[in-house]
Amino acid sequence: MEELYQKCCAMAEDKDRRDRDSEDRDFVHPTRLINFLVGLRGKNETMAIGGPWSASLDGENPNKDPSVLIKTAIRTCKALTGIDLSNCTQ
C-alpha cells in the first residue's frame, strides 16, 4: 500500500516532493497502478475470468459445500487461461 501511495499522491513525510511545483511531480493515477487479470472474448472485449458452475463437473450443491465453487474456479480458469489453480484450496 505504501508504494501505491508514493506513486499516486504526496505523503506528509515526503516534504521535498510536496513542496515541488505540480509540473515537476511524477504522480500516476491509482487506476493505472492496479492491474487485474482478465480474459479476452473475441478481439477486443475483455471479460472476467470464471464461468458457470456445473453439477456434473464440479459437484452437487455449492450452497452447502464451498469446495464445489473452488472446483468451478479451478476448472474455468484453466479453460480460459491455461493457468492451473489445482493447488489452491480456498
PEUR-V689174 format. One record per run of one state. SS is the DSSP state (H for helix, E for strand, - for the rest). FROM is the first residue (numbers start at 1). TO is the last residue. If there is no record, write none. Layout:
ss->[SS/SS]
from->[FROM/FROM]
to->[TO/TO]
//
This chain:
ss->[-/H/-/H/-/H/-/H/-/E/-/E/-/H/-/H/-]
from->[1/2/9/15/20/22/25/30/33/39/42/45/48/55/59/66/82]
to->[1/8/14/19/21/24/29/32/38/41/44/47/54/58/65/81/90]
//
